[in-house]
Amino acid sequence: MARLTGLDDAALRDRVAQATALYFLDWSHPVSGMARERSAGAFGYDMEQTCCTGGTGFGLLAQIVAAERGWRPRREILDRVERLVGFLEGADRFDGVFPHFLHGTTGRVLPFMAGDDGGDLVETAFLMLGLLGAGAYFREAPELAARIQALYDAVNWAAHLREDGAVMWHRHPDRPWPANALPIRGWNEAMPVFVLGAGSATHPIPARPYHDSWAQTPTFLNGRDFGGVTLPLGPDWGGPLFLSQYPFLGIDPRGLRDAYADYGQQARAHALVNRAHCLANPRGWVGYGETLWGLTASDDPSGYVAHSPVEDTGTITPTAALASFPFVPDEAMPVLRHMHDDWGGRIWGEAGFVDAFCPARDWVAESRLAIDQAPIVIGLENHRSGLIWRLVSGRAEVQRGLRALGFSAPYLAMA
């Protein structure tokens, strides 16, 4: 896809979203329909066959946008979803929980790392958000919606609840909890686990772990000022931006509140804190400014880094600012235009922007990653129309979970 300059803001946003969606439209696995983890990079696994569950969920939401915008025929996207659901029905699961990686042809688990070849509850939550969104969107396919419902109902969220009340990220039902087992505690990207778990009609997680474990970490409540912005939740300076982006790809944060925060304010504040750090640029990195900011996890000259104000290598990740469009559109638009019009000759390609680039080191990633590409498409659509928010947040499972955890929102009151 050739790069064009001189487009107005709306046309440029649409062009970027359409190009970025090609990662899922043209490079999803041909057998399973799942999203491949990455397009390039030497990370020790077969890129053709290594498919990610969370990225697949995000990619489903991006493909809904493609159908809605007419970038591909609606029937084509529906056929893709039906193929994917059929594959997932026969793929490896552990008490209904999918692993982080699946082999795209066989559906067998691929270890994420040594010893991690069981269920991944966080990635499964992201997958379920995409599936539930697709079930809501394709109203002409009630049988597909019922099959999606069965996949969701089969997830035993409670199986990941440890005796001490912590909800655990990973679990293999044939093994005891490992000594280094990771509890899901906030603030981070895993909030949908508690919402979907509490909303389950078959294997729910009670509300208590949300309040007594998730919300009780030293880095959950913040309330301090960073760069002139008060940050409600999370570590100092916010951490990588995906912490406050992934939860709200499908769950609408506008007016969403509980005992701890206003989540629309959280998402906006996190983006503004990240931007304020880049504008202050305490390490003097080349290129940082009002037209180039955004730190989050991505490829890096040194490998893969969870970039943030306290882990700043000079690497800009396009998804960081672009997935922030629903929260800080005025601040994100100059970044989109600068990257497209001024940097596009180096970082723009057939599937949109590359994963990351570092002006100070004259480095450009050779890769694109599913979990970074999809939030660009989703964020731009939610900014434009709120489509994905309406689909996912309108689901009974999501609304049940939010209510069970003590949330309020205008869309909960109207349901």
N, C-alpha and C positions, 0 to 999 in steps of 0.2 A: 504494500500500500504506500503510494508516494506521499511525501509530506507536502502539505500546503501551508502557506503563510497568508496573513491578511484576513483570516476568517473572523467574524464577530464572535463574542464570547460564547454565546449559546451554540453556535455551529461548531466552534472548536471543542467545547465539552462533548458534544455528541460524536464528533469525529474520534476523539480520544477513547471514549467509551466503546464505540463500535470496533475500533482497531483492537483494543485490549481484549474484548470478548472473543477474538479469534483464537486465543490460547485454548479455550474450551470448545469452540465450534469446530476448529480444524485440527486440534492436537490432543483431544481426548482419546483414551485408549479405544481402538476400533472394535474390540471384542466386548469389553465390559461397559464402555461409555464413561468410565471413571476418569478423573483428572490425574494426569501424571504429576508427580511431585515437582519436577523441574524439567527445563528444556535443555540444560547444558550444565557443565561443571563437573569436576572430578571429586565425587563424594563417596566413591566406593560401592555404588550399587547400580543396577541396570536401569537406566533412565527410561527405557522403552516400556518396561514392565512394572516399575515401582509406582504404584498409584496410592494417593493419600485420601483418607476418608474425610478429614476436615476440609481439605481443598476441594473435594468433590461436592460437599454440601454447599460451600461458597459458590462453586462453579455452576451448580444448579440454579442458584439465584441469579447469577450473571446471564445464564441462558434464558431465563424467564424474561429478562430485560430485552434480549435479542429478539424473542418472539413478539413481545409487546411493541417494540420499535419497528418491526418488520424487516430486521436485518437478515432473518432467515424465516422461511414459512413456519407458521405455528405448528402445522402437522409434523414437520421435520423435527422440531424440538420435542414435541410430545412423543414421537417415536423413540427419540434418544432416551427420554426419561423412562419409558416402558422397558427398553433394553437394559438400562441401568438397574431398575428395580428387580427385574428378573435375575440379573447377575447377583445382586445383593442377597436375594432370597436363598441362593445356594452357596454364598461365600462363608468363610470362617467367621464364627461369632462365639463369644464366650458369655453365657447367660444373656444372650441377645446383644451384647456389647461388641462392637467391631474393633479390630486392632487399628493401630496407627497406619500401617501399610498393608496393602493387599497386592498380590500378583495379578496383573491386569487380565491375564488370560485364564488362569486356573482358579482364581478366587481364594487361594491359600494365603495364610498369614506370612508376611515377610517381617522379620524382626526389625524393630526401629533401632535397637541397639542390643548388645549382648544381654540376654535374659529378659528382654522386653518383647515377648511374642504372645501376649495375651490381650485382654480388652483394654482399650483406651477410652475412658469415659468422656474426656473433654472433646476429643476428635469425633466421638459418636454424637455428642450434643450438636456439634457444628453440622454433621451430616444430617441429623434429624431436622434441624432448622431448614436446611435446603429441601429435604423431602417434603416436610409439612407445607412449605411455601409452594412447592410444585403441585401438591395435592389440592391446595386451595385455588391455584391459578387455572388448572386445566379442569374446569367444571364439567366439560363435555365427556370426561372419562371417569365416571364414578367407580368403575371396577379398579382402575389404577389407584384412586384415592383410598379404596378399601385395602388394597395391598400395602400401600404406604402406612396406613393406620396400623396394620398388623406388624410391620417392621418396628414401628414406634412402640406398640404395646408389648412387644417381645423384649424390649430393653429392660433388664432387671437393674434399675438404678440402685436399689437397696442392697444388691450384692456387693457393691463397692463401699458400703458403710461398715467401718471398722468398729470393734467393740467399744472403743473410747469415744465414739461419736463423730470421728473424722470421716469425711468422704474421701476415698482414695482415688488417685488419678488412674493408676494401672492395677490390673488384677488378672491373675491366671487361676481359674477355679481348681486346678489340680495341684496347686502349690500354696504353702503358707505365705503370709505377707512377708516380703523381703525386708531385711534390716534397714535398707535405704528407701523403703516405700514412701512415695510422695503424697502427702495429703493435699487436697484442693482447698487452699486458703487464700483469701484476697488481700488487697485488690489486684485482680488480674483478669485475663481474658475468659476465665472459666465460669463466669456468672451464669451463662445459659444452662450449665449442668443443674444448678439448683432450681431454676425456673422450670425446665422440662422434667426434672426429677420430681418436683413437688406437684407438677401437673399431671403426672401419670395416673391413670385409673387402674393400672394393673400391678405395678411394682414401684410405688412411690417412695421418695425420700421424705421423711418428716421435716417440718420447718426448723426444728431445733438445731440441726447441724449448721444451717445457714447463720443463725444468730450466735450460736455458742462456739463455732469453730471458724467458719469462713470470715466472719466479721470481727474476730477477736485477735487478729495478728497485729504486731506493733506497727506494721506499715499499711494498715487498712485506713483508719481515720487519719487525716492530715490537718487541713485547715490553715496551713501556713502560706505565707506570701513568697512567690518565686517570680522574679522579673516583673513585679507589679500585679500579679494575678494570684488570687486565692485558689488553692488546689484543694477540693473537698476530700479526695481519697487518694491513696496510693503512696508510693515511696517519694522521698524528696526529689523534686524536679520531674516527677511523674513516671519515670521509666520509659521504655519504648512505647510509641504511640499505639501499637496494636493492642495494648492492655485495655484501652478505652474505645477501640474501634471494633474489634471482633464481637464483643457482646451486643453491639447495637447495629450490626448489619441487618438483622431481622427484627430484633426487639426495639420498638420505638422508644427512645429516651425522652421525647418531648413531654414535659409535664410528669414524668415518671419519678415518683418519690417513695422513699421508705423511711425507716427510723434513722438512717445514716446519711442520706444524701439526696439531692436533686440530680438525677442522672443526665439530664440535658445540660445542666451546669457543669457536671463532671467532664463530659465529653468535650465541651467547648473549652473549659479551663485547661484541660490536659493539652489540647492542641495549642492554645495560646502560650502556655508555659514552655512547650517545646520550641515554638517560634521565637519566644523572647530569648531563650538561650542562644539560638542561632544568630539572632540579631546582635546580641551582646558579643558573641563569638570570642569567648575568653581565651581560646587557644589559637586564634588568628588564622583559621582555615580559609583557604582561597575560595571565593565564590559565595560565601554565606551572606545573606541579606534578605530584604523584603521579597525579592524575587527568587530566592533559593533557600528554602529551609525544609526540615522534615527528617527526623531521626527515628528509625524503628528497626526491627530485626530484618536482616537481609544479608545477601552476599557482600563480601568485603575483600580488599586485597589480601587480607590474611586468612580468608576462609569464610566463616559465617559468624556474624556478630550481632548481638542484641543492642543495636545503637540507641543511645539515649544521651541526655545532657551530661550524665556522669560516665558514659562510655562512648565518647565522641572521637571517632577516628578521622573525621573530615569527609565521611561517606554520606551522600544524600540518597535516600531511597524514595523514588517517585510516589509510591503508594502512601507514604506518610502524610504528605500534604493533600494528595488528591482524594484519599479516603476520608479526609477531614472536611470535605466540601459541605456536608449537611450541617456542620457545626460552626465553621468559620469560612463561609464562601468568599467574603471580601478579601480575606488574607490568603486563601488558597488559589484564587484565580491568577494573580500575577506569577505564581510559581508554575502553574500549568502553561501559561503563555510563554514564559521564559524558557522552560524546558523544551517546549515544542518548537518555538520559532527560532531560538538562539542556539540551543543545544541539540536540536533535532537531528542534525546531520550525523551526530555521533551516537545518540542514545535512542533514536526512534527507529522502529522497524515494522515488519509485517504484523506483529502482534502487539503494537504499542511500544511503550517505553521498556527499556531493559530494567532488570531488577534494581540496580544501584549504579552509582558512579562516584568517583572521588576526584574532583578537580585538582586538589593539591598534589595528587600522585599521578595525574594524567591516566587514570584507570577507569575502564568501563567494563561492567560485568558482561560476560558472554551469555548469561542465563536470564530466564524468566521463571518465577515460581508461582504455583497455583495460588498459594495463600496470600501472595502479594498482588497478583493481577486481578483476582475477582473483587476484592474490596474497592478497587478503582471504579469498576463498572457499577457495583451496587451503590457506592457512595454518591456517584454522579446522578444515578437514577433517583435515589432517595432525596437528593437536593432538588431535583427537577420536579418530581411528582409524588414522592412518598410511597411509590408502588410496593416496594418490598416490605416496608414497614406495615402497610395495611394488610398485606397478605399474611405475614407471619404473626404479627401482633393480634390479628383477628382470629387466630386459631384458638379453639376452646382450650387446648392443652396449655398454651402459653398463658392465657388469661386465668385459668385455674391455678397455675403455678404462681403467677404474680400475686394473686389474691391470697393464696395460702401462706406466702412469705411476708405478707403485710404491706405490699405495694399499693399505691394509688396512682391513677392517671386518668386523664379525660376519657381515653378510649376504653378504660375499664368501666367507668361510670355509665357510658353509653351502651355497653354490651347488654 
